[in-house]
Amino acid sequence: MDHAASPPFPGSGSGNAAGGQSHPQIVRDFDAAGRPRRPLIVCDFDGTVTPFDVTDALLERFAAPEWKRIEQDWLDGRIGAGRCMELQVALLAVSPRALDEFLDSVPVREGFGEFAEHCRRNGLDLRVVSDGLDYAIGRILRRNGQSGLPVIANRLLCAPGADAEAPASFRLEFPHKADDCPAGVCKCRVVAPDAPGPCPEPREKSAGASPRPGCASPPGGDRGEDFLLIGDGLSDCCTARLARLTLAVRGGALERRCRERGYRYMTFTNFFDILRNIEFP
């Protein structure tokens, strides 16, 4: 499939993730022997599984105000996303207990549990791939009964021997960073290690930010057609250029970028939309 030539399927605002289409989109692929093959499903976390960016919420609540200056340095292109996160996390001043209590208050988007269970029952390979914090993602998933989902994210580490009740220091490690990508987790390298590089990085973190140039055009041929992407923000747009189909949160930056670049996409407001409008073989 030529991604650049594929028609977009933007949401119509009617609540139908397929933009008013009356029939579900059938996602079908075949192996070399002609047998149906189920695609990998790559799901972002912050702003996708959750209705807001959990890292930003943690910084707003527990970090020194300097985190906003660091954010602006990233938005202005002076530092990369990975370095931005590293500096911001170092500003957190929160006890492990208070951190857990905050994470336990974070909701997930409606229908996510049902969607994850549908994937499990039908043998679909659902993975969370995020440029966020592995500890936060893991705790929220466990609280919502989804501890078995594979998670790829930045590694949040607390200082050894920290008192559960006293503010602790934190740092990040980047086990999924690529040398030619300034993000902490290079999502397109995770799903397509042989994708052409270097990997471009969008600057905006907020789903409400105005898009800027940055993401590469879709590569030619059938590269990347063995996975679906679910996401919301511009940190997902490099991966969207490789995906067979992108499911973008309605009204977010990823939807706008997909529409501008002609990527094949559909929109959703909750995971029940996806269950109603996507049919797997």
C-alpha positions in Angstrom: 0.0 0.0 0.0 1.2 3.5 -0.9 0.6 5.5 2.3 0.8 8.8 0.5 -1.9 7.8 -1.9 -4.3 6.3 0.7 -7.3 8.5 1.4 -7.6 9.8 5.0 -10.6 8.9 7.1 -11.0 11.9 9.4 -13.7 11.9 12.1 -16.9 13.8 11.3 -17.7 14.8 14.8 -20.6 12.4 14.8 -19.0 10.0 17.2 -18.1 7.6 14.5 -14.4 6.9 14.4 -14.7 6.1 10.7 -15.8 9.6 9.8 -19.5 8.6 9.3 -18.9 5.4 7.4 -21.6 2.8 8.1 -19.4 -0.3 8.1 -16.3 -1.1 10.2 -12.9 -0.8 8.6 -11.5 -4.3 8.1 -7.8 -4.6 8.9 -6.6 -7.6 7.0 -3.1 -8.8 6.0 -1.7 -12.1 4.7 1.6 -13.9 5.1 3.6 -15.4 2.2 1.4 -18.5 2.3 -1.8 -16.5 2.0 -2.9 -17.0 5.6 -4.5 -14.1 7.5 -2.0 -12.3 9.7 -3.0 -10.1 12.7 -1.1 -6.9 12.9 0.9 -5.5 15.8 -1.0 -2.8 17.7 1.2 0.0 19.0 -0.5 2.2 21.6 0.8 5.5 23.0 0.0 6.1 26.7 0.0 9.8 27.8 -3.1 11.5 26.3 -4.1 8.2 24.6 -4.7 5.6 27.2 -5.0 8.4 29.8 -7.0 11.5 28.9 -4.1 13.8 29.7 -0.3 13.8 29.8 0.7 12.1 33.1 4.3 13.4 33.1 3.2 17.0 32.6 0.6 16.5 35.4 3.3 15.2 37.7 5.6 18.1 36.9 2.8 20.6 37.4 2.1 19.2 40.8 5.5 18.2 42.2 8.3 19.9 40.3 10.0 23.3 40.7 8.7 25.9 38.3 11.9 25.7 36.3 10.4 22.7 34.5 8.4 25.1 32.3 11.5 27.0 31.2 13.1 23.6 30.2 9.9 22.8 28.3 10.2 26.0 26.4 13.8 25.2 25.5 12.5 22.0 23.9 9.7 23.8 22.1 12.2 26.3 20.7 14.4 23.5 19.5 17.4 24.2 21.8 17.2 20.7 23.4 15.8 17.3 22.4 12.8 15.6 24.0 15.0 13.1 25.9 17.2 15.7 27.4 14.1 17.8 28.3 12.6 14.9 30.2 15.8 14.1 31.9 16.2 17.7 33.2 12.5 17.9 34.2 12.4 14.7 36.1 15.4 15.8 38.2 13.2 18.7 39.4 10.6 16.4 41.0 10.3 16.7 44.7 7.8 14.1 45.8 7.8 11.2 48.3 7.3 7.7 46.8 4.0 7.4 48.7 2.7 10.7 47.4 3.8 9.7 43.9 1.8 6.5 44.1 -1.2 8.2 45.5 -1.2 10.7 42.6 -0.8 7.9 40.0 -3.6 6.0 41.6 -5.9 9.0 40.9 -5.2 9.0 37.1 -8.1 7.7 35.1 -7.9 5.8 31.8 -9.9 6.6 28.7 -13.3 5.0 28.5 -13.2 1.5 26.9 -9.5 0.9 27.3 -10.0 -2.2 29.5 -12.5 -3.7 27.2 -10.2 -3.0 24.2 -7.2 -4.6 25.9 -9.4 -7.6 26.8 -10.6 -7.9 23.2 -7.0 -8.0 22.0 -6.1 -10.6 24.6 -9.1 -12.9 23.7 -8.4 -12.6 20.0 -4.7 -13.1 20.0 -3.9 -9.5 19.0 -0.4 -8.2 19.9 -1.2 -5.0 21.8 1.9 -3.1 23.2 2.2 0.2 25.0 5.1 2.3 23.4 5.5 5.6 25.1 8.1 8.4 25.6 6.7 8.7 29.1 7.7 7.1 32.4 7.6 3.3 32.8 6.9 3.4 36.5 3.8 5.6 36.1 2.5 3.6 33.1 3.0 0.3 34.9 1.3 1.4 38.1 -1.7 2.8 36.2 -2.1 -0.3 34.1 -1.9 -2.6 37.1 -4.6 -0.6 38.9 -6.8 -1.1 35.9 -6.2 -4.8 35.6 -3.8 -4.6 32.6 -0.5 -5.6 34.3 0.3 -8.1 31.5 0.6 -5.6 28.7 4.1 -5.1 27.3 5.4 -1.6 28.0 8.3 0.2 26.3 9.1 3.6 27.9 11.8 5.6 29.7 12.9 4.1 32.9 12.2 6.2 36.1 14.5 5.5 39.0 14.2 6.6 42.6 17.2 7.2 44.7 18.1 4.0 46.6 16.9 3.9 50.2 14.4 6.7 49.8 12.0 7.2 52.7 8.4 6.4 51.5 7.2 9.6 53.3 10.0 12.0 52.4 10.6 13.8 49.1 13.0 11.7 47.0 15.2 12.4 44.0 14.5 10.8 40.7 16.4 10.3 37.4 15.8 8.8 34.0 17.4 6.1 32.0 16.8 5.6 28.2 17.0 1.9 27.3 15.1 2.5 24.0 16.9 5.6 22.8 18.3 5.7 19.2 21.6 7.5 18.5 20.1 9.6 15.7 16.8 10.5 17.5 16.6 13.1 20.2 13.5 11.5 21.8 13.9 9.3 24.9 12.0 6.5 23.1 12.4 6.4 19.4 9.0 4.9 18.5 9.7 4.4 14.9 12.9 2.4 15.6 10.9 0.2 18.1 8.3 -0.8 15.5 10.5 -0.6 12.4 14.2 -1.0 13.2 15.2 -0.8 9.6 13.2 2.4 8.8 15.1 5.1 6.9 16.8 7.6 9.2 17.7 9.9 10.7 14.5 10.0 12.7 12.9 13.4 12.7 11.4 14.7 15.9 8.3 16.9 16.2 8.8 19.6 18.8 5.3 20.0 20.3 4.3 18.0 23.3 0.8 19.5 23.7 -2.1 18.1 21.7 -3.3 21.7 21.3 0.0 23.1 19.9 0.2 24.3 16.3 2.0 21.8 14.1 5.4 22.7 12.8 7.4 21.0 10.0 9.5 18.1 11.2 8.2 14.7 10.3 9.5 12.9 7.3 7.3 12.0 4.3 6.0 8.4 4.2 8.7 6.0 2.8 7.9 4.3 -0.5 6.6 0.7 -0.8 4.9 -1.4 1.8 7.2 -0.6 4.8 5.6 -0.7 8.1 2.3 -2.2 7.0 2.3 -4.9 9.7 1.3 -2.5 12.6 -1.4 -0.2 13.6 -0.8 3.0 15.7 -3.0 4.4 18.3 -1.9 7.9 19.6 -2.7 11.5 20.1 0.3 13.8 19.8 3.1 14.8 17.6 5.5 12.4 19.3 3.5 9.8 17.4 3.7 11.3 14.0 7.0 9.8 13.0 5.5 6.4 13.7 2.3 7.3 11.8 4.3 7.7 8.6 5.1 4.0 8.8 1.8 2.6 10.1 -0.7 0.8 7.9 -3.4 2.7 9.7 -3.3 5.4 12.5 -6.1 5.7 15.0 -5.7 9.3 16.3 -7.5 10.9 19.2 -10.1 13.3 17.7 -9.0 16.9 17.8 -5.4 16.2 18.7 -2.2 17.2 17.0 -1.7 13.7 15.5 -5.0 13.9 13.7 -4.0 17.3 12.2 -0.6 16.0 11.1 -2.1 12.9 9.5 -4.6 15.0 7.6 -1.8 17.4 6.4 0.5 14.6 5.3 -2.1 12.4 3.8 -1.4 9.4 6.1 -4.2 6.8 6.3 -6.0 7.5 9.6 -9.2 7.4 11.5 -10.2 9.3 14.7 -11.7 8.2 18.0 -12.8 9.7 21.3 -12.7 6.5 23.4 -11.7 2.9 22.9 -15.3 1.8 22.4 -15.1 3.8 19.1 -12.2 1.5 18.0 -14.1 -1.6 19.0 -17.1 -0.5 17.0 -15.2 0.6 13.9 -12.3 -1.7 13.4 -12.7 -5.4 12.5 -9.8 -7.8 12.6 -9.7 -11.0 10.6 
